[in-house]
């Protein structure tokens, strides 16, 4: 009985000693996982982008005056953030790097798409069945990257259109709503003069805070649900309004439809904007507090 007790005590001492050794012994530093950068290019250095597909039309973009525009298959202002996502591949890192001496192995002999930033070309191949990452070839090497890079490139072209009806440098200083049904009687214009909103009719008593909130919420940072190409019907007459700009120019919009969603056509750019009904109502009805 005593010998068994001593044996148990000895085992306990061994266990405690081993635990203390493991606890107090300095842990070996884990070796950092290798990471490979595809390139050291900068986003700001590019002025042309082209996406080529094996079975559909190419999509291309060009930068003009600091902003990106769709060039093909049609011309339109581009969503700047969407284009930035395309170019973000230049900052990509990968934990896997292979020599590009067997393109068939990675499905790169017949790429799913080609992304060209100026003269820099990235080829997208098949997916790794274990990690679900995609093989991408660049400058003689193949890397495993997140599928998000090719997903950004394969969006519908319409998704690349800027969803703000106003151009980046168009500074709004007023509105002419006089050709909209609800404002025809008073020929309503609202203008920002010396930092204050003024209405064209004496019946209106605009509250400056309310007008500023309306402008900020519905016009300054406006973004619509959907955008598509628009071919103006010159035989049709639509209610319309104009946005006044600081440079003295005006932007004309046709109100094609009011419900179940507001459809606004911008003829000068050939674009049609889909606006949710509640937002559309507020967009065209500033809180000018019309008196009786």
LUMDRENKOL-899811 format. One record per residue (C-alpha): residue number from 0; residue in three letters; y, z, x. Coordinates in nm, 4 decimals. Last residue first. Example, Ala and Ser with C-alpha at 12.3 -4.5 7.8 and 13.67 -1.06 7.14 Angstrom:
BEGIN
- pos; code; north; up; east
- 1; SER; -0.1060; 0.7140; 1.3670
- 0; ALA; -0.4500; 0.7800; 1.2300
// end
This chain:
BEGIN
- pos; code; north; up; east
- 291; UNK; 7.9752; -4.8402; -5.1417
- 290; UNK; 7.9473; -4.7545; -4.7749
- 289; UNK; 7.7144; -4.9283; -4.5322
- 288; UNK; 7.5774; -4.6880; -4.2751
- 287; UNK; 7.5476; -4.9276; -3.9749
- 286; UNK; 7.1890; -4.8246; -3.8988
- 285; UNK; 7.0829; -5.1625; -3.7518
- 284; UNK; 6.8511; -5.3687; -3.9722
- 283; UNK; 6.6874; -5.6565; -3.7870
- 282; UNK; 6.4745; -5.4551; -3.5429
- 281; UNK; 6.4149; -5.1827; -3.7977
- 280; UNK; 6.2309; -5.4224; -4.0278
- 279; UNK; 6.0390; -5.5777; -3.7397
- 278; UNK; 5.9184; -5.2396; -3.6174
- 277; UNK; 5.7738; -5.1623; -3.9596
- 276; UNK; 5.6162; -5.5093; -3.9958
- 275; UNK; 5.4582; -5.5260; -3.6492
- 274; UNK; 5.6134; -5.8078; -3.4453
- 273; UNK; 5.4478; -6.1382; -3.3523
- 272; UNK; 5.6679; -6.3457; -3.1204
- 271; UNK; 5.6688; -6.7273; -3.1129
- 270; UNK; 5.7723; -6.9043; -2.7931
- 269; UNK; 5.9225; -7.2470; -2.7258
- 268; UNK; 6.1721; -7.1137; -2.4713
- 267; UNK; 6.4901; -7.2493; -2.6294
- 266; UNK; 6.3325; -7.2290; -2.9762
- 265; UNK; 6.2726; -6.8511; -2.9821
- 264; UNK; 6.0627; -6.8022; -3.2936
- 263; UNK; 6.0299; -6.4622; -3.4579
- 262; UNK; 5.7339; -6.3773; -3.6789
- 261; UNK; 5.7534; -6.0425; -3.8594
- 260; UNK; 5.4203; -5.9183; -3.9871
- 259; UNK; 5.2683; -5.8996; -4.3351
- 258; UNK; 5.5401; -6.0073; -4.3946
- 257; UNK; 5.8765; -6.1393; -4.2701
- 256; UNK; 5.8000; -6.4931; -4.1600
- 255; UNK; 5.9702; -6.7657; -3.9565
- 254; UNK; 6.2827; -6.5690; -3.8648
- 253; UNK; 6.4337; -6.8122; -3.6172
- 252; UNK; 6.5954; -6.6638; -3.3042
- 251; UNK; 6.8985; -6.7955; -3.1152
- 250; UNK; 7.0057; -6.6486; -2.7822
- 249; UNK; 7.3810; -6.6452; -2.7220
- 248; UNK; 7.5852; -6.6997; -2.4060
- 247; UNK; 7.9036; -6.5127; -2.3127
- 246; UNK; 7.7710; -6.3735; -1.9844
- 245; UNK; 7.7234; -6.0331; -2.1469
- 244; UNK; 7.4820; -6.1732; -2.4011
- 243; UNK; 7.4989; -6.2033; -2.7792
- 242; UNK; 7.1714; -6.2108; -2.9719
- 241; UNK; 7.1696; -6.4576; -3.2565
- 240; UNK; 7.0157; -6.4442; -3.6013
- 239; UNK; 6.8094; -6.6705; -3.8239
- 238; UNK; 6.6876; -6.7421; -4.1738
- 237; UNK; 6.4858; -7.0612; -4.1475
- 236; UNK; 6.5660; -7.4240; -4.2233
- 235; UNK; 6.2815; -7.6699; -4.1711
- 234; UNK; 6.3217; -8.0316; -4.0610
- 233; UNK; 6.3660; -7.9334; -3.6960
- 232; UNK; 6.0261; -7.7664; -3.6924
- 231; UNK; 6.0389; -7.5713; -3.3680
- 230; UNK; 5.7231; -7.5852; -3.1523
- 229; UNK; 5.6167; -7.2330; -3.0653
- 228; UNK; 5.3674; -7.1167; -2.8031
- 227; UNK; 5.2164; -6.7736; -2.8541
- 226; UNK; 5.3114; -6.4100; -2.8132
- 225; UNK; 5.1398; -6.0965; -2.9435
- 224; UNK; 5.2109; -5.7357; -3.0240
- 223; UNK; 5.5758; -5.7224; -2.9208
- 222; UNK; 5.7578; -5.5337; -2.6458
- 221; UNK; 6.1214; -5.4236; -2.6762
- 220; UNK; 6.2658; -5.1995; -2.4082
- 219; UNK; 6.6374; -5.2387; -2.4836
- 218; UNK; 6.5846; -5.3761; -2.8335
- 217; UNK; 6.3996; -5.1509; -3.0755
- 216; UNK; 6.4094; -4.7956; -2.9407
- 215; UNK; 6.7141; -4.8213; -2.7141
- 214; UNK; 6.9220; -5.0181; -2.9667
- 213; UNK; 6.8285; -4.7939; -3.2587
- 212; UNK; 6.8931; -4.4769; -3.0561
- 211; UNK; 7.2308; -4.6124; -2.9470
- 210; UNK; 7.3185; -4.7021; -3.3059
- 209; UNK; 7.2204; -4.3578; -3.4333
- 208; UNK; 7.4210; -4.1868; -3.1616
- 207; UNK; 7.7255; -4.4073; -3.2285
- 206; UNK; 7.7258; -4.3575; -3.6057
- 205; UNK; 7.8191; -4.6894; -3.7625
- 204; UNK; 8.0531; -4.6740; -4.0648
- 203; UNK; 8.0103; -5.0154; -4.2269
- 202; UNK; 8.2198; -5.1159; -4.5280
- 201; UNK; 8.4975; -5.2268; -4.2950
- 200; UNK; 8.2818; -5.5188; -4.1863
- 199; UNK; 8.2404; -5.6633; -3.8367
- 198; UNK; 8.0693; -5.3543; -3.6962
- 197; UNK; 8.1596; -5.1787; -3.3711
- 196; UNK; 7.9284; -5.0053; -3.1283
- 195; UNK; 8.0893; -4.8172; -2.8406
- 194; UNK; 8.0487; -4.8594; -2.4633
- 193; UNK; 8.3715; -5.0531; -2.4142
- 192; UNK; 8.2719; -5.2878; -2.6972
- 191; UNK; 7.9070; -5.3158; -2.8007
- 190; UNK; 7.9071; -5.5546; -3.0932
- 189; UNK; 7.7568; -5.5595; -3.4412
- 188; UNK; 7.7980; -5.8658; -3.6609
- 187; UNK; 7.7335; -5.8646; -4.0338
- 186; UNK; 7.8412; -6.1562; -4.2502
- 185; UNK; 7.9032; -5.9108; -4.5381
- 184; UNK; 7.7237; -6.1125; -4.8069
- 183; UNK; 7.4810; -6.2710; -4.5605
- 182; UNK; 7.3466; -5.9406; -4.4292
- 181; UNK; 7.0226; -5.8936; -4.6243
- 180; UNK; 6.9439; -6.2657; -4.6207
- 179; UNK; 6.9825; -6.3100; -4.2441
- 178; UNK; 7.2440; -6.5634; -4.1344
- 177; UNK; 7.5128; -6.3008; -4.0638
- 176; UNK; 7.2955; -6.1032; -3.8202
- 175; UNK; 7.5114; -6.1816; -3.5163
- 174; UNK; 7.4168; -5.9293; -3.2525
- 173; UNK; 7.5915; -5.7655; -2.9571
- 172; UNK; 7.6207; -5.6872; -2.5874
- 171; UNK; 7.2676; -5.7675; -2.4648
- 170; UNK; 7.2099; -5.8239; -2.0924
- 169; UNK; 6.9760; -6.1173; -2.0284
- 168; UNK; 6.8502; -6.0678; -1.6720
- 167; UNK; 6.4870; -5.9896; -1.7570
- 166; UNK; 6.4600; -6.2527; -2.0327
- 165; UNK; 6.4547; -6.1238; -2.3892
- 164; UNK; 6.1611; -6.1656; -2.6285
- 163; UNK; 5.9638; -5.8996; -2.4333
- 162; UNK; 5.5936; -5.9818; -2.4495
- 161; UNK; 5.5965; -6.1808; -2.1245
- 160; UNK; 5.3181; -6.4391; -2.1453
- 159; UNK; 5.0059; -6.3579; -1.9399
- 158; UNK; 4.8025; -6.2725; -2.2479
- 157; UNK; 4.8585; -6.6278; -2.3762
- 156; UNK; 4.6691; -6.7558; -2.0711
- 155; UNK; 4.3558; -6.5716; -2.1848
- 154; UNK; 4.2510; -6.3161; -1.9250
- 153; UNK; 4.0145; -6.4318; -1.6514
- 152; UNK; 4.2267; -6.3260; -1.3529
- 151; UNK; 4.2526; -5.9642; -1.4649
- 150; UNK; 3.8747; -5.9535; -1.5197
- 149; UNK; 3.8246; -6.0936; -1.1680
- 148; UNK; 4.0100; -5.8015; -1.0111
- 147; UNK; 3.8634; -5.5442; -1.2500
- 146; UNK; 3.5091; -5.6266; -1.1317
- 145; UNK; 3.5520; -5.3684; -0.8556
- 144; UNK; 3.4957; -5.5057; -0.5069
- 143; UNK; 3.2055; -5.5714; -0.2708
- 142; UNK; 3.3238; -5.7669; 0.0314
- 141; UNK; 3.2239; -6.0951; 0.1964
- 140; UNK; 3.3721; -6.2085; 0.5267
- 139; UNK; 3.4912; -6.5348; 0.6798
- 138; UNK; 3.8552; -6.5043; 0.5704
- 137; UNK; 3.7925; -6.3839; 0.2142
- 136; UNK; 3.4779; -6.3786; 0.0028
- 135; UNK; 3.4380; -6.1519; -0.2985
- 134; UNK; 3.1047; -6.0118; -0.4196
- 133; UNK; 3.1451; -5.8190; -0.7422
- 132; UNK; 3.0673; -5.4546; -0.8130
- 131; UNK; 2.8050; -5.3538; -1.0688
- 130; UNK; 2.6859; -5.0918; -0.8138
- 129; UNK; 2.3114; -5.1598; -0.8333
- 128; UNK; 2.2992; -5.5146; -0.9741
- 127; UNK; 2.5656; -5.6402; -0.7294
- 126; UNK; 2.7660; -5.9002; -0.9173
- 125; UNK; 2.7933; -6.2715; -0.8428
- 124; UNK; 3.0725; -6.4602; -0.6680
- 123; UNK; 3.4531; -6.4497; -0.6549
- 122; UNK; 3.6358; -6.6525; -0.3888
- 121; UNK; 3.9744; -6.5381; -0.2513
- 120; UNK; 4.2146; -6.7924; -0.0985
- 119; UNK; 4.5363; -6.7221; 0.0952
- 118; UNK; 4.7597; -7.0310; 0.1085
- 117; UNK; 5.0100; -6.9164; -0.1574
- 116; UNK; 4.7980; -6.6585; -0.3376
- 115; UNK; 4.4842; -6.8502; -0.4378
- 114; UNK; 4.2247; -6.6977; -0.6680
- 113; UNK; 3.9020; -6.8917; -0.7039
- 112; UNK; 3.6618; -6.8355; -0.9902
- 111; UNK; 3.2908; -6.8004; -1.0685
- 110; UNK; 3.2222; -6.9343; -0.7213
- 109; UNK; 2.9520; -7.1979; -0.6621
- 108; UNK; 2.8438; -7.1399; -0.3007
- 107; UNK; 2.9718; -6.7874; -0.3547
- 106; UNK; 2.6721; -6.6616; -0.5507
- 105; UNK; 2.6272; -6.3826; -0.2951
- 104; UNK; 2.3047; -6.5080; -0.1354
- 103; UNK; 2.4261; -6.8664; -0.1751
- 102; UNK; 2.7226; -6.7916; 0.0522
- 101; UNK; 2.5009; -6.7214; 0.3521
- 100; UNK; 2.7206; -6.6975; 0.6618
- 99; UNK; 3.0035; -6.4982; 0.5026
- 98; UNK; 2.9556; -6.1941; 0.7261
- 97; UNK; 2.9123; -5.8775; 0.5209
- 96; UNK; 3.1410; -5.5874; 0.4341
- 95; UNK; 3.0683; -5.2932; 0.2065
- 94; UNK; 3.2805; -4.9838; 0.1383
- 93; UNK; 3.5625; -5.2015; 0.0086
- 92; UNK; 3.9405; -5.1757; -0.0005
- 91; UNK; 4.1850; -5.3715; -0.2142
- 90; UNK; 4.5570; -5.3954; -0.1309
- 89; UNK; 4.5650; -5.7775; -0.1304
- 88; UNK; 4.3641; -5.7668; -0.4561
- 87; UNK; 4.6765; -5.6305; -0.6252
- 86; UNK; 4.7997; -5.9878; -0.6658
- 85; UNK; 4.6431; -6.0389; -1.0073
- 84; UNK; 4.7557; -5.6939; -1.1220
- 83; UNK; 5.1117; -5.7841; -1.0210
- 82; UNK; 5.0854; -6.0919; -1.2428
- 81; UNK; 4.9940; -5.8743; -1.5415
- 80; UNK; 5.2824; -5.6398; -1.4605
- 79; UNK; 5.5354; -5.9249; -1.4520
- 78; UNK; 5.4287; -6.0659; -1.7891
- 77; UNK; 5.5111; -6.4300; -1.7318
- 76; UNK; 5.7996; -6.6325; -1.8713
- 75; UNK; 5.6700; -6.9611; -1.9999
- 74; UNK; 5.5740; -7.3128; -1.8893
- 73; UNK; 5.2404; -7.4582; -1.9941
- 72; UNK; 4.8920; -7.5077; -1.8388
- 71; UNK; 5.0356; -7.4356; -1.5840
- 70; UNK; 5.3634; -7.2928; -1.4476
- 69; UNK; 5.3633; -6.9403; -1.5893
- 68; UNK; 5.6711; -6.7629; -1.4594
- 67; UNK; 5.7160; -6.4715; -1.2177
- 66; UNK; 6.0552; -6.3171; -1.1463
- 65; UNK; 6.2576; -6.2803; -0.8239
- 64; UNK; 6.4826; -6.5798; -0.8777
- 63; UNK; 6.1797; -6.7984; -0.9451
- 62; UNK; 5.8234; -6.6985; -0.8679
- 61; UNK; 5.5508; -6.9450; -0.9579
- 60; UNK; 5.2331; -6.9137; -1.1605
- 59; UNK; 4.9198; -7.1236; -1.2035
- 58; UNK; 4.6265; -7.1412; -1.4421
- 57; UNK; 4.3484; -7.3931; -1.3887
- 56; UNK; 4.1762; -7.5670; -1.6777
- 55; UNK; 3.8186; -7.4812; -1.7683
- 54; UNK; 3.4644; -7.5217; -1.6355
- 53; UNK; 3.4538; -7.4158; -1.2689
- 52; UNK; 3.7670; -7.1990; -1.2836
- 51; UNK; 4.0723; -7.2121; -1.0571
- 50; UNK; 4.3453; -6.9472; -1.0543
- 49; UNK; 4.6684; -7.0388; -0.8765
- 48; UNK; 4.9511; -6.8192; -0.7543
- 47; UNK; 5.2802; -6.9196; -0.5917
- 46; UNK; 5.5751; -6.7231; -0.4457
- 45; UNK; 5.4008; -6.4627; -0.2331
- 44; UNK; 5.5424; -6.2224; 0.0285
- 43; UNK; 5.6366; -5.9440; -0.2120
- 42; UNK; 5.2782; -5.8383; -0.2668
- 41; UNK; 5.2274; -5.7751; 0.1053
- 40; UNK; 4.9309; -5.8942; 0.3143
- 39; UNK; 4.7326; -5.6566; 0.5342
- 38; UNK; 4.3907; -5.7910; 0.4449
- 37; UNK; 4.0524; -5.7096; 0.2935
- 36; UNK; 4.0617; -5.3476; 0.4023
- 35; UNK; 3.7249; -5.1966; 0.4881
- 34; UNK; 3.6268; -4.8375; 0.4196
- 33; UNK; 3.3599; -4.6397; 0.5985
- 32; UNK; 3.2462; -4.3212; 0.4355
- 31; UNK; 3.3619; -4.0172; 0.6266
- 30; UNK; 3.0895; -3.8302; 0.8132
- 29; UNK; 3.0428; -3.4912; 0.6680
- 28; UNK; 3.1694; -3.2212; 0.8941
- 27; UNK; 2.8941; -2.9905; 1.0055
- 26; UNK; 2.9146; -2.6558; 0.8433
- 25; UNK; 2.9888; -2.3664; 1.0730
- 24; UNK; 2.7110; -2.1048; 1.0542
- 23; UNK; 2.8261; -1.8088; 0.8480
- 22; UNK; 2.6499; -1.8925; 0.5242
- 21; UNK; 2.3410; -2.0603; 0.6684
- 20; UNK; 2.2862; -1.7788; 0.9148
- 19; UNK; 2.3478; -1.5153; 0.6500
- 18; UNK; 2.0944; -1.6783; 0.4202
- 17; UNK; 1.8371; -1.6975; 0.6988
- 16; UNK; 1.8934; -1.3306; 0.7790
- 15; UNK; 1.8643; -1.2299; 0.4174
- 14; UNK; 1.5397; -1.4255; 0.3790
- 13; UNK; 1.3953; -1.2833; 0.7014
- 12; UNK; 1.4943; -0.9271; 0.6057
- 11; UNK; 1.3361; -0.9736; 0.2635
- 10; UNK; 1.0135; -1.1019; 0.4197
- 9; UNK; 0.9998; -0.7967; 0.6441
- 8; UNK; 1.0549; -0.5639; 0.3509
- 7; UNK; 0.7756; -0.7335; 0.1596
- 6; UNK; 0.5418; -0.6920; 0.4571
- 5; UNK; 0.6435; -0.3271; 0.4969
- 4; UNK; 0.5610; -0.2621; 0.1332
- 3; UNK; 0.2277; -0.4356; 0.1700
- 2; UNK; 0.1491; -0.2223; 0.4756
- 1; UNK; 0.2370; 0.0941; 0.2827
- 0; UNK; 0.0000; 0.0000; 0.0000
// end
